[in-house]
Amino acid sequence: MLHKPASLRALLLAKVPAIRDNPDILSMFVDKGRVLARATGNLSFQYRYTLNLVVQDYAGEIDHLILPLLLWISREEPELLERAPQEPIRYESEILDGDSADVSIYLELSERVLAVWDQAQGKYVVTHLNDANPAPAFDAEGATLQHPAISPDPSA
C-alpha cells in the first residue's frame, strides 16, 4: 500500500467537516503510476503517480478542501510548491445543484523506497523514505477552516 494516500485520507477526515461526518463521500484513485529505477546495482526505487481524490455530493466550501491539501503538500510533498508555475493541485468539478458538487482533485506525488539486502535475514528490507520538509510552508497543526474575515482569536 502506498503511504501518502493513507496519510492524506487521515488528514482530510480530521480537517474537513463534511468528510469527517460522511467519510463515504471520499474516494481515492492512483492513476498513471510509474516505478522509477536505475541500473546502479541498487534496487531502491521511486513510485510516481497521480493521486485522484473524488469527493461526491460535496456541499462544503471548496476552501475547506484546498487548505488542508496545501498543508499536507507542504509537509509531505513540499517540492510541489517549488515547481513553476506553483500550481500543485489540479481539479475539476461537476456542479450538481446550487448546494453540492462532485469534485475531483489531482496531485502529482512520489514515494521513495529504499531497498537494502539484509544478510542476516537473507532478504531485502524495504523502507518508504519520508519526504517531509522539516519546516513546512504552512502550519498544519494550527490551521483552521474558518473564513479569513472571522478570526478564531477574538483579540486578533
Accessible surface in RSA format (square Angstrom, percent):
REM  Atomic radii and reference values for relative SASA: ProtOr
REM  Chains: A
REM  Algorithm: Lee & Richards
REM  Probe-radius: 1.40
REM  Slices: 20
REM RES _ NUM      All-atoms   Total-Side   Main-Chain    Non-polar    All polar
REM                ABS   REL    ABS   REL    ABS   REL    ABS   REL    ABS   REL
RES MET A   1   204.47 105.9 137.00  90.7  67.46 160.6 130.49 110.9  73.97  98.0
RES LEU A   2    30.15  16.8  28.98  20.7   1.17   2.9  28.98  20.4   1.17   3.1
RES HIS A   3   101.40  55.4  94.28  65.5   7.12  18.2  62.38  64.3  39.02  45.4
RES LYS A   4    11.47   5.6  11.08   6.8   0.39   0.9  11.47  10.3   0.00   0.0
RES PRO A   5    13.27   9.7  13.02  11.9   0.25   0.9  13.27  11.0   0.00   0.0
RES ALA A   6    56.45  51.9  43.70  67.4  12.75  29.0  49.85  70.2   6.60  17.5
RES SER A   7    41.02  34.7  27.83  37.1  13.19  30.4  28.29  60.2  12.74  17.8
RES LEU A   8     0.00   0.0   0.00   0.0   0.00   0.0   0.00   0.0   0.00   0.0
RES ARG A   9    80.24  33.7  80.24  40.9   0.00   0.0  31.86  43.5  48.38  29.3
RES ALA A  10    61.10  56.2  51.43  79.4   9.66  22.0  55.56  78.2   5.53  14.7
RES LEU A  11    19.16  10.7  13.79   9.9   5.37  13.5  18.59  13.1   0.57   1.5
RES LEU A  12     1.90   1.1   1.90   1.4   0.00   0.0   1.90   1.3   0.00   0.0
RES LEU A  13    53.62  29.9  51.95  37.2   1.66   4.2  52.03  36.5   1.58   4.3
RES ALA A  14    64.77  59.6  41.96  64.8  22.81  51.9  50.48  71.1  14.29  37.8
RES LYS A  15    48.79  23.8  43.13  26.5   5.66  13.5  25.73  23.2  23.06  24.6
RES VAL A  16     0.31   0.2   0.31   0.3   0.00   0.0   0.31   0.3   0.00   0.0
RES PRO A  17    52.51  38.3  52.51  47.9   0.00   0.0  52.51  43.4   0.00   0.0
RES ALA A  18    32.53  29.9  20.26  31.3  12.27  27.9  28.73  40.5   3.81  10.1
RES ILE A  19     0.00   0.0   0.00   0.0   0.00   0.0   0.00   0.0   0.00   0.0
RES ARG A  20   121.90  51.2 106.37  54.2  15.53  37.0  50.25  68.7  71.65  43.4
RES ASP A  21   113.82  79.7  78.20  77.8  35.62  84.2  32.66  76.9  81.16  80.9
RES ASN A  22    70.52  48.6  69.23  66.9   1.29   3.1  18.64  44.9  51.88  50.1
RES PRO A  23    62.30  45.4  59.09  53.9   3.22  11.7  59.21  48.9   3.09  19.2
RES ASP A  24   127.03  89.0 104.53 104.0  22.51  53.2  32.75  77.1  94.29  94.0
RES ILE A  25    20.72  11.8  18.77  14.0   1.95   4.7  20.54  14.8   0.18   0.5
RES LEU A  26     7.94   4.4   0.00   0.0   7.94  20.0   0.00   0.0   7.94  21.4
RES SER A  27    37.17  31.4  33.98  45.4   3.19   7.3  11.94  25.4  25.23  35.4
RES MET A  28    35.28  18.3  10.11   6.7  25.17  59.9   7.83   6.7  27.44  36.4
RES PHE A  29   102.50  51.3  97.75  60.5   4.75  12.4 102.48  62.1   0.02   0.0
RES VAL A  30    71.00  46.7  41.30  37.4  29.70  71.6  41.30  35.9  29.70  80.6
RES ASP A  31    50.99  35.7  46.77  46.5   4.22  10.0  18.00  42.4  32.99  32.9
RES LYS A  32   159.17  77.7 133.69  82.0  25.48  60.7  97.18  87.5  61.99  66.0
RES GLY A  33    53.26  65.7   0.00   N/A  53.26  65.7  19.15  52.6  34.11  76.4
RES ARG A  34   115.12  48.3 105.21  53.6   9.91  23.6  67.69  92.5  47.43  28.7
RES VAL A  35    95.88  63.1  66.07  59.8  29.81  71.8  66.07  57.4  29.81  80.9
RES LEU A  36    49.69  27.7  43.92  31.4   5.77  14.5  47.23  33.2   2.47   6.6
RES ALA A  37    67.60  62.2  39.89  61.6  27.71  63.0  43.07  60.7  24.53  65.0
RES ARG A  38   179.35  75.3 164.06  83.6  15.29  36.4  60.50  82.7 118.86  72.0
RES ALA A  39   116.51 107.1  67.93 104.8  48.58 110.5  80.39 113.2  36.12  95.7
RES THR A  40    96.32  68.5  59.44  60.3  36.88  87.9  62.96  84.6  33.36  50.4
RES GLY A  41    88.80 109.5   0.00   N/A  88.80 109.5  44.74 122.8  44.06  98.7
RES ASN A  42    75.14  51.8  63.69  61.5  11.45  27.6  23.63  56.9  51.51  49.8
RES LEU A  43   110.39  61.5 101.07  72.3   9.31  23.4 102.92  72.3   7.46  20.1
RES SER A  44    29.32  24.8  19.74  26.3   9.58  22.1  20.10  42.8   9.23  12.9
RES PHE A  45    50.01  25.0  39.10  24.2  10.91  28.4  46.09  27.9   3.93  11.2
RES GLN A  46    33.39  18.7  33.31  24.3   0.08   0.2  10.59  22.5  22.80  17.3
RES TYR A  47    65.62  30.6  65.62  37.3   0.00   0.0  28.38  21.3  37.24  45.9
RES ARG A  48    97.43  40.9  97.13  49.5   0.30   0.7  12.04  16.5  85.39  51.8
RES TYR A  49     2.59   1.2   2.02   1.2   0.57   1.5   2.02   1.5   0.57   0.7
RES THR A  50     4.88   3.5   4.88   5.0   0.00   0.0   3.26   4.4   1.63   2.5
RES LEU A  51     0.37   0.2   0.37   0.3   0.00   0.0   0.37   0.3   0.00   0.0
RES ASN A  52    18.79  13.0  18.79  18.2   0.00   0.0   0.00   0.0  18.79  18.2
RES LEU A  53     1.18   0.7   1.18   0.8   0.00   0.0   1.18   0.8   0.00   0.0
RES VAL A  54    24.20  15.9  24.19  21.9   0.01   0.0  24.19  21.0   0.01   0.0
RES VAL A  55     0.73   0.5   0.73   0.7   0.00   0.0   0.73   0.6   0.00   0.0
RES GLN A  56    88.66  49.6  88.66  64.8   0.00   0.0   8.60  18.3  80.06  60.7
RES ASP A  57    91.79  64.3  79.65  79.3  12.14  28.7  21.33  50.2  70.47  70.3
RES TYR A  58     8.78   4.1   5.42   3.1   3.36   8.7   4.62   3.5   4.16   5.1
RES ALA A  59    72.65  66.8  44.07  68.0  28.58  65.0  45.87  64.6  26.77  70.9
RES GLY A  60    35.79  44.1   0.00   N/A  35.79  44.1  19.38  53.2  16.41  36.8
RES GLU A  61   110.77  63.6 107.13  81.0   3.65   8.7  31.83  61.6  78.95  64.5
RES ILE A  62    67.20  38.2  63.25  47.1   3.95   9.5  63.42  45.7   3.78  10.2
RES ASP A  63    89.62  62.8  87.14  86.7   2.48   5.9  25.61  60.3  64.01  63.8
RES HIS A  64    45.90  25.1  45.90  31.9   0.00   0.0  30.48  31.4  15.42  17.9
RES LEU A  65     1.51   0.8   1.51   1.1   0.00   0.0   1.51   1.1   0.00   0.0
RES ILE A  66    41.52  23.6  41.52  30.9   0.00   0.0  41.52  29.9   0.00   0.0
RES LEU A  67    56.87  31.7  54.73  39.2   2.14   5.4  56.10  39.4   0.77   2.1
RES PRO A  68     0.29   0.2   0.29   0.3   0.00   0.0   0.29   0.2   0.00   0.0
RES LEU A  69     0.75   0.4   0.75   0.5   0.00   0.0   0.75   0.5   0.00   0.0
RES LEU A  70    42.75  23.8  42.75  30.6   0.00   0.0  42.75  30.0   0.00   0.0
RES LEU A  71     4.32   2.4   4.32   3.1   0.00   0.0   4.32   3.0   0.00   0.0
RES TRP A  72     0.00   0.0   0.00   0.0   0.00   0.0   0.00   0.0   0.00   0.0
RES ILE A  73     0.00   0.0   0.00   0.0   0.00   0.0   0.00   0.0   0.00   0.0
RES SER A  74     0.45   0.4   0.00   0.0   0.45   1.0   0.29   0.6   0.16   0.2
RES ARG A  75    56.38  23.7  56.38  28.7   0.00   0.0  32.23  44.1  24.15  14.6
RES GLU A  76    35.05  20.1  35.05  26.5   0.00   0.0   0.12   0.2  34.93  28.5
RES GLU A  77     0.16   0.1   0.16   0.1   0.00   0.0   0.00   0.0   0.16   0.1
RES PRO A  78    16.81  12.3  15.87  14.5   0.94   3.4  15.87  13.1   0.94   5.8
RES GLU A  79    62.07  35.6  60.64  45.9   1.43   3.4  41.47  80.2  20.60  16.8
RES LEU A  80     5.11   2.8   4.51   3.2   0.59   1.5   4.51   3.2   0.59   1.6
RES LEU A  81    40.80  22.7  29.14  20.8  11.65  29.3  29.26  20.5  11.54  31.1
RES GLU A  82   128.81  74.0 103.03  77.9  25.78  61.4  44.47  86.0  84.34  68.9
RES ARG A  83   121.50  51.0 115.02  58.6   6.48  15.4  56.45  77.1  65.05  39.4
RES ALA A  84    94.69  87.1  66.13 102.1  28.56  65.0  66.73  94.0  27.96  74.1
RES PRO A  85   101.00  73.6  83.01  75.7  17.99  65.4  88.82  73.3  12.18  75.7
RES GLN A  86   114.66  64.1  97.28  71.1  17.38  41.4  23.04  49.0  91.62  69.5
RES GLU A  87   127.88  73.4 101.42  76.7  26.46  63.0  33.84  65.5  94.04  76.8
RES PRO A  88    21.09  15.4  11.47  10.5   9.62  35.0  16.32  13.5   4.77  29.7
RES ILE A  89    28.37  16.1  10.60   7.9  17.76  42.8  10.69   7.7  17.68  48.0
RES ARG A  90   126.66  53.2 121.98  62.2   4.68  11.1  70.53  96.4  56.13  34.0
RES TYR A  91   126.20  58.9 103.69  59.0  22.50  58.6  55.95  42.0  70.25  86.6
RES GLU A  92   104.12  59.8  97.83  74.0   6.29  15.0  40.94  79.2  63.18  51.6
RES SER A  93    56.54  47.8  21.33  28.5  35.20  81.1  19.38  41.3  37.16  52.1
RES GLU A  94   109.94  63.1 102.78  77.8   7.15  17.0  39.61  76.6  70.32  57.4
RES ILE A  95   139.47  79.4 113.39  84.5  26.07  62.8 113.39  81.7  26.07  70.8
RES LEU A  96    73.04  40.7  39.47  28.2  33.57  84.4  42.79  30.1  30.25  81.4
RES ASP A  97    81.85  57.3  66.33  66.0  15.52  36.7  44.26 104.2  37.58  37.5
RES GLY A  98    84.82 104.6   0.00   N/A  84.82 104.6  42.00 115.2  42.82  95.9
RES ASP A  99   115.98  81.2 101.85 101.4  14.13  33.4  31.55  74.2  84.43  84.2
RES SER A 100    21.71  18.3  15.87  21.2   5.84  13.5  12.31  26.2   9.40  13.2
RES ALA A 101    15.51  14.3  15.51  23.9   0.00   0.0  15.51  21.8   0.00   0.0
RES ASP A 102    37.59  26.3  35.42  35.3   2.18   5.1  11.76  27.7  25.84  25.8
RES VAL A 103     3.77   2.5   3.61   3.3   0.16   0.4   3.72   3.2   0.05   0.1
RES SER A 104    23.51  19.9  22.92  30.6   0.60   1.4   1.51   3.2  22.01  30.8
RES ILE A 105     1.30   0.7   1.30   1.0   0.00   0.0   1.30   0.9   0.00   0.0
RES TYR A 106    36.51  17.0  33.71  19.2   2.79   7.3  15.64  11.8  20.87  25.7
RES LEU A 107     0.27   0.1   0.00   0.0   0.27   0.7   0.27   0.2   0.00   0.0
RES GLU A 108    67.85  39.0  65.94  49.9   1.92   4.6  46.11  89.2  21.74  17.8
RES LEU A 109     5.06   2.8   0.00   0.0   5.06  12.7   1.31   0.9   3.75  10.1
RES SER A 110    12.17  10.3  12.17  16.2   0.00   0.0   5.88  12.5   6.30   8.8
RES GLU A 111     5.21   3.0   4.82   3.6   0.39   0.9   4.37   8.4   0.84   0.7
RES ARG A 112    99.92  42.0  99.84  50.9   0.08   0.2  38.15  52.1  61.77  37.4
RES VAL A 113     3.70   2.4   2.05   1.9   1.65   4.0   2.10   1.8   1.60   4.3
RES LEU A 114    67.53  37.6  67.09  48.0   0.44   1.1  67.41  47.3   0.13   0.3
RES ALA A 115    12.28  11.3   4.40   6.8   7.88  17.9   4.40   6.2   7.88  20.9
RES VAL A 116    76.28  50.2  73.14  66.2   3.14   7.6  76.28  66.3   0.00   0.0
RES TRP A 117   119.93  48.1 100.36  48.6  19.57  46.0  94.66  50.5  25.27  41.0
RES ASP A 118    39.68  27.8  34.44  34.3   5.24  12.4  11.43  26.9  28.24  28.2
RES GLN A 119   147.83  82.7 132.48  96.8  15.35  36.6  60.10 127.9  87.73  66.5
RES ALA A 120   104.48  96.1  58.40  90.1  46.09 104.8  70.78  99.7  33.70  89.3
RES GLN A 121   104.87  58.6  72.99  53.3  31.88  75.9  34.91  74.3  69.96  53.1
RES GLY A 122    45.47  56.1   0.00   N/A  45.47  56.1  21.98  60.3  23.48  52.6
RES LYS A 123   112.11  54.7 109.86  67.4   2.25   5.4  56.93  51.2  55.18  58.8
RES TYR A 124   103.93  48.5  86.15  49.0  17.78  46.3  53.51  40.2  50.42  62.2
RES VAL A 125    58.16  38.3  53.68  48.6   4.48  10.8  56.86  49.4   1.30   3.5
RES VAL A 126    88.61  58.3  68.55  62.1  20.06  48.3  68.55  59.6  20.06  54.4
RES THR A 127    67.56  48.0  63.54  64.4   4.02   9.6  48.28  64.8  19.28  29.1
RES HIS A 128    52.18  28.5  30.48  21.2  21.70  55.5  14.88  15.3  37.30  43.4
RES LEU A 129    62.64  34.9  51.76  37.0  10.88  27.3  53.41  37.5   9.23  24.9
RES ASN A 130   114.12  78.7  85.34  82.5  28.78  69.3  40.48  97.4  73.64  71.2
RES ASP A 131    24.57  17.2  10.42  10.4  14.15  33.5  10.71  25.2  13.86  13.8
RES ALA A 132    39.59  36.4  21.70  33.5  17.89  40.7  21.70  30.6  17.89  47.4
RES ASN A 133    47.15  32.5  38.59  37.3   8.56  20.6   6.84  16.5  40.31  39.0
RES PRO A 134   135.02  98.4  95.48  87.0  39.54 143.7 109.04  90.0  25.98 161.5
RES ALA A 135    75.00  69.0  61.61  95.1  13.39  30.5  66.26  93.3   8.74  23.1
RES PRO A 136    54.70  39.9  35.42  32.3  19.28  70.1  35.42  29.2  19.28 119.8
RES ALA A 137    74.48  68.5  34.77  53.7  39.70  90.3  46.87  66.0  27.60  73.1
RES PHE A 138    75.14  37.6  68.13  42.2   7.01  18.3  74.98  45.5   0.16   0.5
RES ASP A 139    96.85  67.8  82.47  82.1  14.38  34.0  41.36  97.4  55.49  55.3
RES ALA A 140     4.59   4.2   1.88   2.9   2.71   6.2   1.88   2.6   2.71   7.2
RES GLU A 141   147.73  84.8 125.85  95.2  21.88  52.1  62.56 121.0  85.17  69.5
RES GLY A 142    50.75  62.6   0.00   N/A  50.75  62.6  29.60  81.2  21.15  47.4
RES ALA A 143    23.06  21.2   3.53   5.5  19.53  44.4  12.83  18.1  10.23  27.1
RES THR A 144    61.58  43.8  48.46  49.1  13.12  31.3  38.41  51.6  23.17  35.0
RES LEU A 145    33.09  18.4  17.60  12.6  15.49  38.9  20.39  14.3  12.70  34.2
RES GLN A 146    91.74  51.3  69.03  50.5  22.70  54.1  27.03  57.5  64.71  49.1
RES HIS A 147   113.18  61.9 101.84  70.8  11.33  29.0  76.82  79.2  36.35  42.3
RES PRO A 148   124.41  90.7  88.17  80.4  36.24 131.7 100.26  82.8  24.15 150.1
RES ALA A 149    87.95  80.9  46.81  72.2  41.14  93.6  58.83  82.9  29.12  77.1
RES ILE A 150   109.82  62.5 104.29  77.7   5.53  13.3 107.66  77.5   2.17   5.9
RES SER A 151    51.58  43.6  29.33  39.1  22.25  51.2  28.95  61.6  22.63  31.7
RES PRO A 152    85.90  62.6  54.48  49.7  31.42 114.2  60.20  49.7  25.70 159.8
RES ASP A 153    70.54  49.4  67.91  67.6   2.63   6.2  27.42  64.5  43.11  43.0
RES PRO A 154   135.83  99.0  98.00  89.3  37.84 137.5 109.94  90.8  25.89 160.9
RES SER A 155   101.81  86.0  60.71  81.0  41.10  94.7  55.73 118.7  46.08  64.6
RES ALA A 156    98.78  90.8  33.66  52.0  65.12 148.1  70.05  98.6  28.73  76.1
END  Absolute sums over single chains surface
CHAIN  1 A     9689.3       7563.0       2126.3       5561.9       4127.4
END  Absolute sums over all chains
TOTAL          9689.3       7563.0       2126.3       5561.9       4127.4
